[in-house]
Amino acid sequence: MGRRPRSGLQEELLRLLRPPDPRREQLLSERVAPTLAAVADRMAGRPADEVAAALGAAVREAGGTPDRAALRELAAQVEAGENPFA
């Protein structure tokens, strides 16, 4: 049996209740998450190639190396109107 996805409210409550962790805040994934969520909101429904390019640019801008397979998967979700970062 699969895990039931959390609602946006549950995710926000967990974020607020989680104590600040300086080590976690230094992780690239934590630093770039708000930017990726904004890109996904802005580009919902756009072609996956365009979305993947924008997501990759955001990761590179934050100092990371994009994973092309992950970008394709995430871009397909954004093309379908979902925001996998929300």
Rosetta constraint file for C-alpha pairs under 8 A:
AtomPair CA 6 CA 10 HARMONIC 5.90 0.50
AtomPair CA 6 CA 11 HARMONIC 6.41 0.50
AtomPair CA 7 CA 11 HARMONIC 6.33 0.50
AtomPair CA 8 CA 12 HARMONIC 6.15 0.50
AtomPair CA 8 CA 86 HARMONIC 7.08 0.50
AtomPair CA 9 CA 13 HARMONIC 6.14 0.50
AtomPair CA 10 CA 14 HARMONIC 6.17 0.50
AtomPair CA 11 CA 15 HARMONIC 6.17 0.50
AtomPair CA 12 CA 16 HARMONIC 6.20 0.50
AtomPair CA 13 CA 17 HARMONIC 6.10 0.50
AtomPair CA 14 CA 18 HARMONIC 6.00 0.50
AtomPair CA 20 CA 25 HARMONIC 8.00 0.50
AtomPair CA 21 CA 25 HARMONIC 6.30 0.50
AtomPair CA 22 CA 26 HARMONIC 6.45 0.50
AtomPair CA 23 CA 27 HARMONIC 6.95 0.50
AtomPair CA 24 CA 30 HARMONIC 6.97 0.50
AtomPair CA 25 CA 30 HARMONIC 5.88 0.50
AtomPair CA 25 CA 31 HARMONIC 6.64 0.50
AtomPair CA 26 CA 30 HARMONIC 7.13 0.50
AtomPair CA 26 CA 31 HARMONIC 6.91 0.50
AtomPair CA 27 CA 31 HARMONIC 6.38 0.50
AtomPair CA 28 CA 32 HARMONIC 6.02 0.50
AtomPair CA 28 CA 62 HARMONIC 7.08 0.50
AtomPair CA 28 CA 63 HARMONIC 7.73 0.50
AtomPair CA 28 CA 64 HARMONIC 7.01 0.50
AtomPair CA 29 CA 33 HARMONIC 5.87 0.50
AtomPair CA 30 CA 34 HARMONIC 7.95 0.50
AtomPair CA 31 CA 62 HARMONIC 7.54 0.50
AtomPair CA 32 CA 36 HARMONIC 6.22 0.50
AtomPair CA 32 CA 58 HARMONIC 7.25 0.50
AtomPair CA 32 CA 59 HARMONIC 6.65 0.50
AtomPair CA 32 CA 62 HARMONIC 6.37 0.50
AtomPair CA 33 CA 37 HARMONIC 6.16 0.50
AtomPair CA 33 CA 85 HARMONIC 6.88 0.50
AtomPair CA 34 CA 38 HARMONIC 6.23 0.50
AtomPair CA 34 CA 85 HARMONIC 7.98 0.50
AtomPair CA 35 CA 39 HARMONIC 6.20 0.50
AtomPair CA 35 CA 58 HARMONIC 6.84 0.50
AtomPair CA 36 CA 40 HARMONIC 6.16 0.50
AtomPair CA 36 CA 55 HARMONIC 6.24 0.50
AtomPair CA 36 CA 58 HARMONIC 6.84 0.50
AtomPair CA 36 CA 85 HARMONIC 6.71 0.50
AtomPair CA 37 CA 41 HARMONIC 6.20 0.50
AtomPair CA 37 CA 83 HARMONIC 6.81 0.50
AtomPair CA 37 CA 84 HARMONIC 7.65 0.50
AtomPair CA 37 CA 85 HARMONIC 4.92 0.50
AtomPair CA 37 CA 86 HARMONIC 6.06 0.50
AtomPair CA 38 CA 42 HARMONIC 6.08 0.50
AtomPair CA 39 CA 43 HARMONIC 5.95 0.50
AtomPair CA 39 CA 51 HARMONIC 7.82 0.50
AtomPair CA 39 CA 54 HARMONIC 7.04 0.50
AtomPair CA 39 CA 55 HARMONIC 6.83 0.50
AtomPair CA 40 CA 44 HARMONIC 5.75 0.50
AtomPair CA 40 CA 51 HARMONIC 7.53 0.50
AtomPair CA 40 CA 78 HARMONIC 5.82 0.50
AtomPair CA 40 CA 82 HARMONIC 7.83 0.50
AtomPair CA 40 CA 83 HARMONIC 5.56 0.50
AtomPair CA 40 CA 84 HARMONIC 7.78 0.50
AtomPair CA 40 CA 85 HARMONIC 7.51 0.50
AtomPair CA 41 CA 83 HARMONIC 6.49 0.50
AtomPair CA 43 CA 51 HARMONIC 6.43 0.50
AtomPair CA 43 CA 78 HARMONIC 7.04 0.50
AtomPair CA 43 CA 79 HARMONIC 7.60 0.50
AtomPair CA 44 CA 78 HARMONIC 5.10 0.50
AtomPair CA 44 CA 79 HARMONIC 5.60 0.50
AtomPair CA 44 CA 80 HARMONIC 7.12 0.50
AtomPair CA 44 CA 81 HARMONIC 4.75 0.50
AtomPair CA 44 CA 82 HARMONIC 6.84 0.50
AtomPair CA 44 CA 83 HARMONIC 7.51 0.50
AtomPair CA 45 CA 78 HARMONIC 6.35 0.50
AtomPair CA 45 CA 79 HARMONIC 4.24 0.50
AtomPair CA 45 CA 80 HARMONIC 5.70 0.50
AtomPair CA 45 CA 81 HARMONIC 5.02 0.50
AtomPair CA 46 CA 50 HARMONIC 6.88 0.50
AtomPair CA 46 CA 51 HARMONIC 6.72 0.50
AtomPair CA 46 CA 78 HARMONIC 7.55 0.50
AtomPair CA 46 CA 79 HARMONIC 5.23 0.50
AtomPair CA 47 CA 51 HARMONIC 6.45 0.50
AtomPair CA 47 CA 79 HARMONIC 5.68 0.50
AtomPair CA 48 CA 52 HARMONIC 5.95 0.50
AtomPair CA 48 CA 72 HARMONIC 7.11 0.50
AtomPair CA 48 CA 75 HARMONIC 4.82 0.50
AtomPair CA 48 CA 76 HARMONIC 5.32 0.50
AtomPair CA 48 CA 78 HARMONIC 7.26 0.50
AtomPair CA 48 CA 79 HARMONIC 5.40 0.50
AtomPair CA 49 CA 53 HARMONIC 6.23 0.50
AtomPair CA 49 CA 72 HARMONIC 7.76 0.50
AtomPair CA 49 CA 75 HARMONIC 7.25 0.50
AtomPair CA 50 CA 54 HARMONIC 6.33 0.50
AtomPair CA 51 CA 55 HARMONIC 6.10 0.50
AtomPair CA 51 CA 75 HARMONIC 5.31 0.50
AtomPair CA 51 CA 78 HARMONIC 7.24 0.50
AtomPair CA 51 CA 79 HARMONIC 7.42 0.50
AtomPair CA 52 CA 56 HARMONIC 5.94 0.50
AtomPair CA 52 CA 71 HARMONIC 5.37 0.50
AtomPair CA 52 CA 72 HARMONIC 6.05 0.50
AtomPair CA 52 CA 74 HARMONIC 7.61 0.50
AtomPair CA 52 CA 75 HARMONIC 5.18 0.50
AtomPair CA 53 CA 57 HARMONIC 6.12 0.50
AtomPair CA 54 CA 58 HARMONIC 6.30 0.50
AtomPair CA 55 CA 59 HARMONIC 6.37 0.50
AtomPair CA 55 CA 71 HARMONIC 6.95 0.50
AtomPair CA 55 CA 75 HARMONIC 7.93 0.50
AtomPair CA 56 CA 60 HARMONIC 6.18 0.50
AtomPair CA 56 CA 66 HARMONIC 5.49 0.50
AtomPair CA 56 CA 71 HARMONIC 7.02 0.50
AtomPair CA 57 CA 61 HARMONIC 5.98 0.50
AtomPair CA 58 CA 62 HARMONIC 6.34 0.50
AtomPair CA 59 CA 63 HARMONIC 6.55 0.50
AtomPair CA 59 CA 64 HARMONIC 5.27 0.50
AtomPair CA 59 CA 65 HARMONIC 6.60 0.50
AtomPair CA 59 CA 66 HARMONIC 5.98 0.50
AtomPair CA 60 CA 64 HARMONIC 4.89 0.50
AtomPair CA 60 CA 65 HARMONIC 5.85 0.50
AtomPair CA 60 CA 66 HARMONIC 6.75 0.50
AtomPair CA 66 CA 71 HARMONIC 7.26 0.50
AtomPair CA 67 CA 71 HARMONIC 6.14 0.50
AtomPair CA 68 CA 72 HARMONIC 6.17 0.50
AtomPair CA 69 CA 73 HARMONIC 6.38 0.50
AtomPair CA 70 CA 74 HARMONIC 6.11 0.50
AtomPair CA 71 CA 75 HARMONIC 5.80 0.50
AtomPair CA 72 CA 76 HARMONIC 6.16 0.50
AtomPair CA 73 CA 77 HARMONIC 6.65 0.50
AtomPair CA 74 CA 78 HARMONIC 6.37 0.50
AtomPair CA 74 CA 84 HARMONIC 6.80 0.50
AtomPair CA 75 CA 79 HARMONIC 6.02 0.50
AtomPair CA 76 CA 80 HARMONIC 6.27 0.50
AtomPair CA 77 CA 81 HARMONIC 6.58 0.50
AtomPair CA 77 CA 82 HARMONIC 5.35 0.50
AtomPair CA 77 CA 83 HARMONIC 6.92 0.50
AtomPair CA 77 CA 84 HARMONIC 6.88 0.50
AtomPair CA 78 CA 82 HARMONIC 4.88 0.50
AtomPair CA 78 CA 83 HARMONIC 5.66 0.50
AtomPair CA 78 CA 84 HARMONIC 7.28 0.50
